[in-house]
Amino acid sequence: MSSILNETCIVGIGETAYRRGEDRPKTDFDLQLEASLAAIAEAGLKPGDIDGIVCPIVGGKADDFAANLGLKDLRYAVTSHTGGAACVAALASAAMAVAAGVARHVLVPAGWRGYSGPRARGLASNSSDLGIGSVVRDFYAPHGAVSAVHQYALIASRYLSRYKVPVEALGMVAVEFRRNAQLNPLALMRGKELTLDEYLASTMISTPFRRFDCSLETDGAAALIVASASKARDMPQPPVYIMAVEEARPYPIDEFANRQNMVEIGLTQAAPRAFARAGVTPGDVDFLQVYDSFTINVLRQIEAAGFCQPGEAGQFVLDGNIGLRGSLPVNTNGGMLAEAHIMGMNNVLEAVRQLRGAAKDRQVQNAELGVVTGLGGGWATSGIAILRR
């Protein structure tokens, strides 16, 4: 698979403005369509050139995109049902479709009305499906754990207790990402700096999570185009090569409290496979774009991806390593905590910009190799992509 994926590239990216509500909010699909058109244009293509789509987990379906983009030859359509890992896991489907000759130009959109759309409380109360939904409804919600912030707070409490990690480590994740956002004109939190004292004084949401431990509710969308390396050479943007993509899940997937290791995530299995396929190591990586739905998930993924041993990420962060000039710059755009929560797709786009050398004031010097992660379904389904310029 590594040789197949290494022959495909991300050749175009696009996104909407990121907002927190507006007078007449667009639908999820409207936002996705806007971002898709921007990505298609940046790749030097016309909408009709798209013949493959990895559909988003929320919003438009294949037929919606085909009808609105005027696609006459849509050969391939699939959806990666991996929750927050979907934007990363989607790269494997797109790359394999291109490499196998099933499609030439595959569109991967994502986006939603994360601010003006339905709230988590309403979604949880309507959960009646078997599997994860029924576990939340029958076992977690009766005790008050009705949404992601409550459920991840339980995991965070276990992690902090097990490894004796101070809450200041969570705070420094929020502070560093907010610092990066000051260099990003697209970031919702640009112009709103954050200190560790302000973090510690902020409202407690669900112990140990404070306000600034939680990602931003955002309206917006982002998209990218995958094509073959041979085609990419004649396209207007510098190609970003897909070296490897992997996904994995812990067991049992439908609840976390009775796992052998409650804080383990699928990245523990996926990351070694990805690095082996790509023929590189964590020490070769120039930056990391991590799915930062909550600050605790940054620590967990830094460890699971092999950049630290279990329990060491807190000190790694406190020592300044994840800053823009640190040993491992993380979420140089501000991430979902400070730029926008677009299901992690905005982090994928930031990786592309870094590898193009187009991140301007927040550019990582001589960036050649980047890693992007996703974290979603079952509180631990993971995706990882290794990209190079």
Secondary structure by P-SEA (a helix, b strand, c coil): caaaaaaccccbbbbccccccccccccaaaaaaaaaaaaaaaaccccccccccccccccccaaaaaaaaccccccbbbbbccccaaaaaaaaaaaaaaaaccccbbbbbbcccccccccaaaaaaacccccaaaaaaccccccccccaaaaaaaaaaaaaaaacccaaaaaaaaaaaaaaaaaccccccccccccaaaaaaccccccccccccccccccccccbbbbcaaaaaacccbbbbbcccccccccccccccccccccccccaaaaaaaaaaaccccccccccccccccaaaaaaaaaaaccccccaaaaaaaaccccccccccccccccccccccccaaaaaaaaaaaaaccccccccccccbbbbbbbbcccccbbbbbbcc
